[in-house]
Amino acid sequence: MYSFFQRLGRSLMLPVAVLPAAAIIVGIGNALTAIGIWPTVAAFFSTAGSTILEQLGILFAIGVALGMAKKNDGAVALAAAVGFFLTTVVLSPEKLAPLLGVKQSSLNDAFEQMNNQNVLIGLVIGLVAAYTYNKFSKTELPAALSFFSGKRLVPIMTAFFSIFIAVIMLFVWPVVYSAIVTFGTWILDLGPGGAFLYGFFNRLLIPTGLHHALNAVFWFDLAGINDIAKFQTGDGAIKGITGRYMAGFFPVMMFGVPAAALAMYHTAETKQKKRVYGLMFAGALSAFIVGVTEPIEFSFMFVAPILFVIHALLTGLSLFIAALFHWTAGFSFSAGLIDFILSLINPVANHPMMLIVQGIVFFIIYYVVFRLAIKWLKLSTPGRGDNLLPDPTSDEATTGDTAQDGDGTESTPSTSKYAQTASQILEGLGGKENITSLTNCATRLRMELNDNSVIDETKIKGAGAVGVTKSGKHNTQVIIGTHVQQVADEIETQMENNNS
């Protein structure tokens, strides 16, 4: 179950990665509108960006299907599209009312949400499509039906499964919808206090990957909050309220996390400072520019969990303060400098520059609290105590012009600049024979291994990884950073070359 939710969290990153495009396009439209030139062009860009945000349901269906399937195959994406449209169209008021022989006005309000923005239906159908692919993509039918064997069978079976889902949702969806609305209303009724709880649990759930599920409640249209789409499009937005569940992240990601990195650098042992600097500087820059904080967070969350709890509390406090004073800004990807600049030209933003003032204050708070805690509690943050970083120049791995396969024959090495990093990580994981599956999210390699006990964490960290986390006997994550995709691709290439 834990592995399932980890994979689901990673799968959600694929559709989320589309959102920055929407923000940039809408931002161009907002900028042109603010300047007062080319109104037709401005309206065109605003409409184009909004169109992406209006398709989140189908985007999530396809993204989850691809992420949860054994292979990123086009058949599973097609199956997700078929299942999503079948379910949402059949349950739409226009189609459902005639089927039931009633007036549209008598239907539960929940069915008004059966459209391309329904993220929950997207998640369900994405999981069904992935299951169908994993189960039937290699199925062989009798000769008379052989044309429909294998991958062609996947969208067909998904369609039939979706009919059953539509029947179930006919009775279950109104209840689920009401429960979600009640939860969202409860949080909304708590005002700034609700923002605090959300911020606290958002950070606390990061090690499990379940923070993506929590985010979906507040950022998308599961409970009527839909913070991201309302902020970016202005449709249904309330100035000073819309963006409440995003704004408080800017002071933390742009200022708090870099301050924590600086505190860990200053408290590292003298001989370790140079190695810690490289790790912390890259992570801090990533947090400030694009709002990706995991490289820094994973460097201390397991070796000094008390710091991670403090970090979660401070994140909740940041969201509370921003919500209390109605300072709002929004993002489409994460709360970094890029999204903050786009917020400045968004008419829904309310006193966004005050978040910079708040960020400066939080930089001081984070630095002082982290430095004092590390010193007083003698915490083993990177470069301290038992958490000394290895010298990359003393690694066992070699960098010769040729490499030998297991049978002694020479093979041509990869020309990628990530070749050495990938090779050392692969070796630290126990070789390709120990890897059952390999995927990645925004900053982490996610793997299922035959045996976690053979992992050499020192070798993996020596390759430049921020850290290694294990779950059970088979699930492992290696925290790389924003260049994780290139490292993952290179590892897969080396595994394929070793098989040839």
C-alpha positions, 0 to 999 in steps of 0.5 A: 500500500505504501508503495502504491501511494508513492507511485501515485504521488510520482504519477501526479507530477506528470500532469502537474508539470504541464501547469507552468505552461498555462501560467506563463501563457496566462501571465503574458495575457495579464501583462499585455492587459496591464500595459493596455496594449493589444487587447485582442492578443491579450485575450487570446493568450489568457484564453489559451492558458485558461484552456489548459487549466480547464482540462485538468481532469483528462490531464490527470487521467492520462498522467496517472495512467502513464505513471502507474502502468508498467510502461509509458505506452500510448495504449494506456494513455488512449485507454485513459482518455476513452474511460474518462470521456465515457464516464464524465459524458454519461454522468453529465446532466445533459445525458443523465437527465434523459436516461433517468427520465427526470429534469436536469434541475432535479439532479444533485449538484454533484453531476454538474462537476462531471466535466473535463476539470474533474480531477477525482474522476481523472484519478480513478480512471487513470488507475483503472486504465493502468490496471487494465494495461498491466493485466491485459496488454499481453493477453492473447485472444482466440484466432478469430479475435486476434486483431484485438489482442495485446495492447489493442485490448486495453482501451476496450477493457477500460471502456467496459470497466468505465461503464461499471464505474459510471454506474457506481458513481451514479450512486456514490458520487453525490455522497463523495462530493458532499463529503469533500465539500464538507471537508473543504468547507470545514477548512475554509471555515477555519480561515487562517487556522485551516491554512496553518493545518494544511501547510503543516501536514503538507510538509509532514507528508513529504517523505511518504509522497502523500502530500500530493493527495492533500494538495489536490483537495486545496489546489484543484476542484475536489472541494470547490477550493480550486486555488490554482485554476481560480487564481490563474484564470480569475474565474470565481476568484475572491481577492485576498482569499484565492491563493490562500493555500499557495501564498504562504509557501513563497516565504518558505521556499524562496527564503526559509529553505535557503536559510536552513541550507546556509545554517547547515553549511555554517555548522558543518565541520571545517574539513567538510564545508567545501563538500557541504557547500556544493550540496547546499548551494545547488539545493538552495538555488533550486528552492529559490528559483523554481520552488523545488525544496526536496534536495535540502529537505531530504538532507536533514529530514531523516538524520535530524527529524526534529528539524523537519518537524520544525520546518513543518511548523514554520511552513504552517505558520507562514501560511497562517500569517499570509492568510491572516493578512490576506497577502496572496500570490499563486503558482502553477508549479511551485512557489519559486521566483519564476512563479512569484514574478508571474504573480506580480502581473496577476490581478488576483494577487493581493499585496504580493510584495508583502510576501517578500517582507515576510520571506526576509523575516522567515529567512532570519527565523529559519537560520537562527532556529536551525543553527541553534537546534543543530548546535544545541542538540548536536544534530548530524546534519550534512558534514557533521557527526556521523553524516560526513560527506565522502570525498568524490576524488577517493571513490572506487569508481574509475573513469577510463575511456573504455569499460568492461562488461561482465564477460570481459569484453569492452563496451563503448561508454556513454558520452553523457555527462551523467554517465559516471554519476549513473554508473556509481549509483547503479553500482551502489544499488547492487547493479541492474540485477537488483533493480525490479523497476525504476522511475523518477519524480521531480527530484527523486529516483524511485525504485523497487529492488530485490533486496534493499540490504545490499545498497551501498549508501556511501557510494550512492552519496559519493556520486552526488546524491543528497540521500537515500531512503528505504521503505520495507525490504524492496522500496528505495528512493535516491534523492538527486535534485532537479536533474534527476530525469537525466540521471534516470535516463542514463541509468536506464541506458546503462542497464539496457547496454549491459543487457545487450 
